[in-house]
């Protein structure tokens, strides 16, 4: 049963990484929280892209905070949030597939 949890977590991070890598190829804009500003015609699609790549964005935020040596509690909160969002994204994706 424990391997299913790990599989869901890995699936969530892989799908988030795929979306975060595919979007810059299609739009020439990097995926970040700043993608939502300025508001444009593609806002709904951009919200969807940011929501699907949330585990990768939170993990990058946490690692950047640890490297900078500031707000350690924010950094670990972002990393824990990345793990939870990756897990739930993986569960949602796997439940759609199977």
C-alpha positions, 0 to 999 in steps of 0.5 A, spaced: 500 500 500 505 504 501 508 504 494 501 506 491 502 513 495 509 514 492 507 512 485 501 517 486 507 522 489 511 521 483 506 521 478 504 528 481 511 531 480 512 528 473 505 531 471 507 538 474 514 538 471 511 536 464 506 542 464 512 547 467 516 544 461 511 544 456 508 551 457 515 555 455 515 552 449 508 553 447 508 561 449 515 563 450 513 565 457 516 561 464 511 558 468 511 562 475 506 566 479 507 572 475 505 568 469 498 571 472 500 578 471 498 582 467 491 580 465 490 578 458 486 574 453 489 567 456 488 568 463 484 562 464 489 557 461 494 561 465 491 559 471 490 552 469 497 552 467 500 555 474 495 550 478 497 544 474 505 546 475 504 548 483 508 542 486 514 544 481 513 552 483 512 551 490 519 546 490 523 551 487 520 557 492 522 552 498 529 551 495 530 558 493 528 560 500 533 555 503 539 557 499 538 564 501 538 563 508 531 566 510 524 565 512 526 557 513 519 556 516 516 559 509 521 554 505 519 548 509 512 550 508 513 551 501 516 544 500 511 540 504 506 544 500 509 541 494 509 534 497 502 535 498 500 538 492 504 533 488 500 527 491 493 530 490 495 531 483 498 524 482 491 521 486 487 525 481 491 524 475 491 516 476 484 516 478 482 519 472 486 514 468 484 508 472 
